[in-house]
Amino acid sequence: MTSLLPGFLTMASLIVAIGAQNAYVLRIGLTRRHVGLVVAVCALSDAVLVVAGVLGVGRLVTAHPALLIWVRWVGAAYLVGFGITCLWRARRPSTLVASAAVGTRGSVLATVLALTWLNPHVYLDTVLLVGSLANQHGPTGRWWFTAGAALASCVWFAGLGYGARVLAPLFARPGTWRVLDVVIGLVMFVIAAALLLG
């Protein structure tokens, strides 16, 4: 518990903040389509990234800063494109029916993978920070820390994806979808700007 709980709390504090990935999981949860896929990809990706940090991939990222710069630009471009898509969708609230607003399983998978793996913050937070904190818990404790971090991701994404159903009556109106798409689109632009300026 001395390593599992700190791992859980550290990861929870990092992933609760609103971001591109969380906004997308919320949107998918509201539509009730492909929720399991999105939750699984997000949770599994976090677990893989934390394990990579524990195994020392963080040193590779710090040794090659050009790699992080490349990921930053690609990630920012993707976020801007995703933001434009959200604002375009918000123009026509009649098309914002929950079941039609998501797309195919393949497009959902591509989007969630891009929002997860093209985010430079995920490498800074999950790989470098969580990985280095895990390694401070010793040879055995680091894996308990990693398990706690992975558990936090599972709990958060499952809660966000499946808990969004509670808000479904509110999102039965096209106007609410319009507001959500505008907010998500603006968040994407802010995060993209932060990536490029940070």
JOFEN-V356027 format. One record per residue. N is the residue number from 1. RES is the residue in one letter. PSI is psi in radians with two decimals (* if undefined). NEAR is the number of other ideal C-beta (glycine too) atoms within 12 Angstrom. Layout:
N,RES,PSI,NEAR / N,RES,PSI,NEAR
//
This chain:
1,M,-0.50,14 / 2,T,-0.30,15 / 3,S,-0.60,27 / 4,L,-0.84,25 / 5,L,-0.82,20 / 6,P,-0.64,26 / 7,G,-0.75,41 / 8,F,-0.85,30 / 9,L,-0.65,23 / 10,T,-0.86,34 / 11,M,-0.72,39 / 12,A,-0.71,25 / 13,S,-0.47,18 / 14,L,-0.57,31 / 15,I,-0.18,39 / 16,V,-0.49,20 / 17,A,2.53,17 / 18,I,2.34,19 / 19,G,-3.10,33 / 20,A,-0.78,42 / 21,Q,-0.81,47 / 22,N,-0.70,33 / 23,A,-0.68,34 / 24,Y,-0.73,51 / 25,V,-0.71,43 / 26,L,-0.79,35 / 27,R,-0.78,43 / 28,I,-0.71,41 / 29,G,-0.66,34 / 30,L,-0.56,38 / 31,T,-0.33,30 / 32,R,0.46,25 / 33,R,2.29,25 / 34,H,0.43,31 / 35,V,-0.83,33 / 36,G,-0.72,23 / 37,L,-0.85,28 / 38,V,-0.78,42 / 39,V,-0.77,34 / 40,A,-0.75,26 / 41,V,-0.78,33 / 42,C,-0.84,46 / 43,A,-0.77,33 / 44,L,-0.69,23 / 45,S,-0.77,34 / 46,D,-0.75,43 / 47,A,-0.77,32 / 48,V,-0.74,27 / 49,L,-0.69,38 / 50,V,-0.77,44 / 51,V,-0.70,29 / 52,A,-0.71,26 / 53,G,-0.72,39 / 54,V,-0.65,38 / 55,L,-0.03,20 / 56,G,0.21,19 / 57,V,-0.44,25 / 58,G,-0.61,30 / 59,R,-0.60,17 / 60,L,-0.74,19 / 61,V,-0.75,30 / 62,T,-0.50,20 / 63,A,-0.38,13 / 64,H,1.34,15 / 65,P,-0.40,15 / 66,A,-0.54,13 / 67,L,-0.77,19 / 68,L,-0.62,27 / 69,I,-0.74,18 / 70,W,-0.81,18 / 71,V,-0.65,27 / 72,R,-0.81,30 / 73,W,-0.74,19 / 74,V,-0.76,22 / 75,G,-0.75,36 / 76,A,-0.73,30 / 77,A,-0.73,21 / 78,Y,-0.74,32 / 79,L,-0.70,39 / 80,V,-0.77,27 / 81,G,-0.72,23 / 82,F,-0.69,37 / 83,G,-0.73,31 / 84,I,-0.71,22 / 85,T,-0.76,25 / 86,C,-0.77,32 / 87,L,-0.63,24 / 88,W,-0.73,18 / 89,R,-0.59,29 / 90,A,-0.36,27 / 91,R,-0.54,18 / 92,R,1.46,17 / 93,P,-0.33,21 / 94,S,-0.40,15 / 95,T,-0.02,18 / 96,L,0.82,31 / 97,V,2.39,21 / 98,A,-0.80,29 / 99,S,-0.43,18 / 100,A,-0.16,17 / 101,A,-0.01,33 / 102,V,-0.91,31 / 103,G,-2.98,22 / 104,T,2.91,13 / 105,R,-0.70,18 / 106,G,-0.74,13 / 107,S,-0.62,21 / 108,V,-0.76,30 / 109,L,-0.78,25 / 110,A,-0.72,22 / 111,T,-0.82,36 / 112,V,-0.60,40 / 113,L,-0.74,25 / 114,A,-0.78,28 / 115,L,-0.44,37 / 116,T,-0.91,39 / 117,W,-0.27,30 / 118,L,0.30,33 / 119,N,1.89,40 / 120,P,-0.51,34 / 121,H,-0.49,32 / 122,V,-0.55,40 / 123,Y,-0.66,37 / 124,L,-0.83,26 / 125,D,-1.01,31 / 126,T,-0.83,42 / 127,V,-0.97,41 / 128,L,-0.96,30 / 129,L,-1.00,30 / 130,V,-0.69,43 / 131,G,-0.78,38 / 132,S,-0.65,26 / 133,L,-0.68,30 / 134,A,-0.73,41 / 135,N,-0.28,29 / 136,Q,-0.13,20 / 137,H,0.22,28 / 138,G,3.04,14 / 139,P,-0.66,13 / 140,T,-0.76,16 / 141,G,-0.53,23 / 142,R,-0.58,29 / 143,W,-0.53,23 / 144,W,-0.69,24 / 145,F,-0.78,38 / 146,T,-0.74,38 / 147,A,-0.71,28 / 148,G,-0.71,33 / 149,A,-0.75,45 / 150,A,-0.68,36 / 151,L,-0.71,27 / 152,A,-0.73,34 / 153,S,-0.79,44 / 154,C,-0.82,28 / 155,V,-0.79,25 / 156,W,-0.90,32 / 157,F,-0.64,40 / 158,A,-0.75,23 / 159,G,-0.73,25 / 160,L,-0.80,33 / 161,G,-0.86,38 / 162,Y,-0.45,25 / 163,G,-0.34,20 / 164,A,-0.35,31 / 165,R,-0.46,23 / 166,V,-0.53,16 / 167,L,-0.02,23 / 168,A,-0.75,21 / 169,P,-0.63,12 / 170,L,-0.63,17 / 171,F,0.24,29 / 172,A,-0.25,18 / 173,R,2.34,19 / 174,P,-0.58,23 / 175,G,-0.60,17 / 176,T,-0.68,24 / 177,W,-0.66,34 / 178,R,-0.82,25 / 179,V,-0.79,21 / 180,L,-0.78,34 / 181,D,-0.69,35 / 182,V,-0.79,25 / 183,V,-0.81,22 / 184,I,-0.74,40 / 185,G,-0.78,31 / 186,L,-0.68,25 / 187,V,-0.71,31 / 188,M,-0.75,39 / 189,F,-0.72,26 / 190,V,-0.77,23 / 191,I,-0.70,36 / 192,A,-0.75,33 / 193,A,-0.72,18 / 194,A,-0.66,21 / 195,L,-0.77,32 / 196,L,-0.58,19 / 197,L,-0.36,10 / 198,G,*,16
//
